[in-house]
Structures are given as structure tokens and as C-alpha cells.
């Protein structure tokens, strides 16, 4: 894992700069927002200062997934257009002091964002936070371009479906050449993989060939957590929560072994690589 | 018993994940090929250079495209032949696989199934079919997006090199 401050060598006078990581997928509905919320919450729980930016202008949702919808007073475009200060617009999470949210505008359009202003804002956030996680809108148009403009790294979220893998592949091709995006495979159903009814981790990454950050199982807990507005990453008893925490630790530089997902009903953990590898 | 016999004579279809994997492979192959016009130009120039070693061709009317067919993605080349070269010694690198292996593998845009002769390739030997000079070769390889980005930079160099080759052979350079 590369060091957090990467583009320029550390100078005694220069303040440390956080990483700006865009969570993207191309296809909609694969779990970008849920991933952003959970990885962000897990990073904050590890003690890092984190801000989550909802770049899905017009379709604000990150606030709801985090359970912070009642606290949003100003949004991204208010800050860009200087109708509110950054401090006024940043929503402090109710569970963690380390976690903040910058919500998207709900009644505006993606084209209203000026790319240069977005880049400048991400720079400001990187001075104040260790991690700036940007929840990218679906698609590859203006909203996507604005979301990646101020970032220096990407996490690609993909589900084990033909359409999602195709779109992920397309998005990776649109990211800057010097990035090395990492992959999260979301909504994997181990039992279906075992029966040969779903693409395996190896099937997906055999095509995308990205460094694998983690695998999240498709399980009811994720839906329940979203219903409540409580990130599953903070549920100590949840296996999926543990998977999100492992992703956060890995992102923060921990050397973590291959992710594991339990096959329901079998009662044992298996390394994904060996269990799902080579099964057609 | 009847069920047993049925399964014996009608083996069950492959698992749907296998179908998904195969469909994905083809759709990405098709996506990647349609996305790189520079690579296509380079491939066309190389192809013409090789073919012109054997027969005289009209490269200004040559057409090389990729087509996503039912079960594969293929390179379709339509290259009008204008004359036969005088029968001399065959070139040192006589066969396509040898020629392919001689090329720096890093610059390969596609991986092809050189071993499998498609119907159309065979048809090229047929006098009736050679009128339009159509040939098709199945494309088998997927090049990952990351690799493609690296190669995209090299594609222009390759194109330049190929044009130089074509000019050495007295053929017009490809646009």
C-alpha cells in the first residue's frame, strides 16, 4: 500500500495532504453509496479523519444511508457557489467525531458543477481530512467527470453480473492512466457461485485484473442497516461489517490476507481464492 | 430410468455462470476492439504488408473490420488482389504464427486463434471466394483495460512503424 501523502515528497513546511478516493462503478445500483458509507465509517472508527462527499448531484442519497438526512442544511453546490462556508455545510456524524458528510444538492443538476471549483474544493478538503471519499454518480458523463476530477485514487465497485463487469471495465478505461484502481466485488452470493449460477471472484477479476480490496456478500443485514441508516461497518457482530472494516484497514495500509466470505449453511470460512477459483 | 437415459443422451447445459463468463468475454472483446481506431489502423497496415509479400493487392480498397458474431468476434479483411507476384523463394518468415511471434508481444492489440482455420480462411483458397478476397480469423484474447491504456500509447508508434514498413514495400501508407 502506498503512503498516504504520495505525489510530492514530504517537506517539513508542507502540511500533510489527505487522499481523495472516488468510489465509482459505471453501472448504477451496484452499491457505490453503501460502500462509501461503510468504508468511510470503518475508516473513521480506525481513528482517521474522514469526509464523505456525495457527488451524485440531483440524486442525494449518502445522507440517508448514513442516517444524517435531518442534519443536512447546506450542500456541495452551496459551497461551490459560496452561499455557505465549508464549515456550515459539513455535517458531523452522530456516531463518530472523525466522520463528516458533504451532501449533494437534491434540486440541482450535475451540469451545474464547475469542474475547476470541484477540484479546488477537494484540495481544501484534503488539507483538513486524511480521507476524502467521493461517492460518484452512475454513468460516465459530466457527473462522473466532476467526481473524478479532484480525486487521486479510485475504488471500483462491481457486482458479479455481466452488465456490471462490462461497465466497470469501461470506467477503468476512462480513469487517468497513472491510477491503479482497486476493486470491491459487492453482492456476492457464495452459494450461487458454488452451484455455478453466479460469476465467481476469480471470474470477475480474471477480466478486470485490478488489485482486490475486498468482497462483500449479498446478505439481509445490509438492507436492514440501510433501513435504519446505521452503517453495517459499525456492527461488531456482523460478518459483513467485519469485511468492510477489513477493507478500510487495507485501504489505510494494513497488510491483510485474502478476504473471506462464508458459504451459508456450511459453517466454515473459506478463502475465496481457493474455494471459488477454477469452478466454472 | 428414463430420466437417467435422458441425461445420458442430453447432457445438462453448462452452468449459467459459464455462459455469463463466455458472453462477458465476447462483449468485452467487442467493446475493446471498437474503442481503438489507432490499433485497427496499425493492424490493417501490418496485415497488408504481410499479404503483399505474396500477392499484389489494392491497399486503397482494403477493408479490415471487427465483427461480433453469434459465437465469436472475428477480424474480417476484404483485400482486393490485383495480381500474382512472380514465383520466387518464399520469404524467410513464411507463416503467420512465426510472423506473429516475431512481433514484440507488448504491442499486440489482439490475440488470435491462429491455429483454427475458419471456413472463410479456407474459402480464400477457393477460386470463387478469392474474387472479393474476404478472410476472417477468430479473435480469442481479451486485453485488460489497464493493459489497453498502456498499449494505447504504443499503438501510435506501431502505426508509424507499420506505415514505414508499408512504404518500404512500395505500398501507400495507411491513414
Interface residues (C-beta under 8 A of the other chain):
Chain A: X161 X162 X165 X166 X169 X170 X172 X173 X177 X180 X193 X195 X196 X197 X198 X199 X200 X203 X207 X208 X209 X210 X280
Chain B: X14 X15 X16 X17 X18 X20 X21 X23 X24 X25 X27 X28 X31 X35 X142 X144 X145 X146 X147 X148 X149 X150
